């Protein structure tokens, strides 16, 4: 039997399954209700609760060095925040390191809503950090974002975040004997090689 008309196939009738997105307030409610365990390392990225990658020794070593250098170099008008949340309209990432103004830290009801610099350290998560986290930081107006690439022994530096496009206007990669200095505040000068053993 031949049929005509507008009959739809099963595939056409089924709507695509979309992940449930959470607001920052809902995410905080989930945490406060104890639905997520204390040992669960997650963050909210563009409305999705995402499990964070575990840290290996090179990751931990690079983080410890960056934390020490920035803490020693900066005065009381800045706060160095290792692996602590930043709250944006649709995300609450926990960058490996963030430098915020002390006024922003003190004024925030929960967590700071901005930073001068965020640093992520990536091994297997490099693609995710490049595609998702860089977009989140640019959209939030974070002026500078460093991505420490453990496998490549390099640092990708993103500057001039553009909230309207969710991208950075300037991107350079530093490796070897190159040095890095944050552009928006008087931080330390860091040799890229010194991040790696």
Rosetta blueprint (number, residue, H / E / L):
1 X L
2 X L
3 X L
4 X L
5 X L
6 X L
7 X L
8 X L
9 X L
10 X H
11 X H
12 X H
13 X H
14 X L
15 X L
16 X L
17 X L
18 X L
19 X L
20 X L
21 X L
22 X L
23 X L
24 X H
25 X H
26 X H
27 X H
28 X H
29 X H
30 X H
31 X H
32 X H
33 X L
34 X L
35 X L
36 X L
37 X L
38 X L
39 X L
40 X L
41 X L
42 X E
43 X E
44 X E
45 X E
46 X L
47 X L
48 X E
49 X E
50 X E
51 X E
52 X L
53 X L
54 X L
55 X L
56 X L
57 X H
58 X H
59 X H
60 X H
61 X H
62 X H
63 X H
64 X H
65 X H
66 X H
67 X H
68 X H
69 X H
70 X H
71 X H
72 X H
73 X H
74 X L
75 X L
76 X L
77 X L
78 X E
79 X E
80 X E
81 X E
82 X E
83 X L
84 X L
85 X L
86 X L
87 X L
88 X L
89 X L
90 X L
91 X L
92 X E
93 X L
94 X L
95 X L
96 X L
97 X E
98 X E
99 X E
100 X E
101 X E
102 X H
103 X H
104 X H
105 X H
106 X H
107 X H
108 X L
109 X L
110 X L
111 X L
112 X L
113 X L
114 X L
115 X L
116 X L
117 X E
118 X E
119 X E
120 X E
121 X E
122 X E
123 X L
124 X L
125 X L
126 X H
127 X H
128 X H
129 X H
130 X H
131 X H
132 X H
133 X H
134 X H
135 X H
136 X H
137 X H
138 X H
139 X H
140 X L
141 X L
142 X L
143 X L
144 X E
145 X E
146 X E
147 X E
148 X E
149 X E
150 X L
151 X L
152 X L
153 X L
154 X E
155 X E
156 X E
157 X E
158 X E
159 X E
160 X E
161 X E
162 X E
163 X L
164 X L
165 X L
166 X L
167 X E
168 X E
169 X E
170 X E
171 X E
172 X E
173 X E
174 X E
175 X E
176 X L
177 X L
178 X L
179 X E
180 X E
181 X L
182 X L
183 X L
184 X L
185 X L
186 X L
187 X L
188 X L
189 X L
190 X E
191 X E
192 X H
193 X H
194 X H
195 X H
196 X L
197 X L
